[in-house]
Amino acid sequence: MNDTGFEDICDFRKVMAELEIAEPRVRALPHLWRWDDIRRRLTAADAFDLSEVHRRAFALCNPGLGGRPAVATTLFASVSVYYPGDHAPVHRHTPSASRFALEGIGGYTNVAGEKLAMTRGDLVITPNGEWHDHGNDGDAPVFWIDILDAPLIEHVNGIMTEWDYYERDPASNSGEPVKRGTQSVSRPSDYSQSLFAGAGLVPRFGGEGRLGRRFTPKYLYRAAEMRRAQDLLRHEPGGLYDGIVLEYTDPTTGASVVPTLSFRSQLLRPSEATRPRRRTPSAVYCVLEGRGVTEVGEHRLEWSRNDIFVVPGWMWHRHVNADPRADAVLYSVSDEPALAKLGVFRDQGRRADGAIEDIAHWPEFPPPEASFRPTGASANFTTSRP
């Protein structure tokens, strides 16, 4: 009980100390997970029974978040393994999800009846509310990284998951829906990939039930297409703070593929180093190609193929390709769209002379100059800008 005698009132000095701060608190920490460690632990976990845990995966827990299943304050990441013949049960949930293939051939995700076969570097989007299941039709284990906005959705108390999936059985006399553990495949292979394969070209047919929604109607983004686009641009100067960076987008709008998350891939050419920057969004990275270093504050994260690391929001960082002869490619997911919609997206860079420049800053409102002019019983207020 506080000084007022009421348990439901907070002293405003405590409010000010908690909320009126100059910069975000350091909660999530920069951290790197080695692929060799992740893979070894996943394949040694014999206790994974899909009938009990539904997914063969380990969550990546940021050491700064007290054991919470979160890789950053608003982002969830796990690494999944599926063995030949595995079929993970169908479900849907309010968080938006993604799969980025790391190893193996034969893995797939079935999203809304579209079976999406994945090879290394392919990205599959599972928008919130879409039914999906996973499996492996190949002859060896497959691995991918899952990234979701679940901590953000949980923070606003919006987490919901459904497991009871029903389909109409064409062989049934009654025509009543039947509960199923996996979805039937109701679309041709690579349906949305073929439908939206032409850059700058949007079909005016197909896509039934997907167009006009808040997320991309294209659920599969092939690694070969992204790499080809990066190679076409490799002789451009690129961004001082990013190198050659491209974003996966909704082909019908150009917006981020889901309302809360941004998915990107950046090419760092041999020995290329970006300038330091800090951004309010947090980002999770996975190394698709090459080896290098990401400096985050006082931390030095040395990475190579398939390693995963996190850069928390508002921490100075830069990337360095440590190989003078080969490219490095980093895949990343951030919460930038969510922060932009909330009006708290900010981005700063450090120039070569050490000065800080705004890349994306708060709106600037010139201080108004108010004057009071009484007219009888009322007053008119006018503002002027310098």
Secondary structure, DSSP 8 states (H G I E B T S, - for coil): --TTS-TT---HHHHHHHH--SS----S--EEE-HHHHHHHHHH-TT--HHHHSS-EEE---TTTTT-S-SBTTBEEEEEEE-TT-EEEEEEESS-EEEEEEE-SSEEEEETTEEEE--TT-EEEE-TT--EEEEE-SSS-EEEEEEE-HHHHHHTT---EE--EEEE-TT-SS--EEEESS----S-TTHHHHHT-STT---SS--TTTTTSSS-S--EE-HHHHHHHHHHTTTS--BTTTBEEEEEB-TTTSSBSSSS-EEEEEEE-TT-B---EEESS-EEEEEEE--EEEEETTEEEEE-TT-EEEE-TT--EEEEE--SSS-EEEEEEE-HHHHHHHT---EEEE-TTS-EEEEE--------EEEEEEETTEEEEEEE--
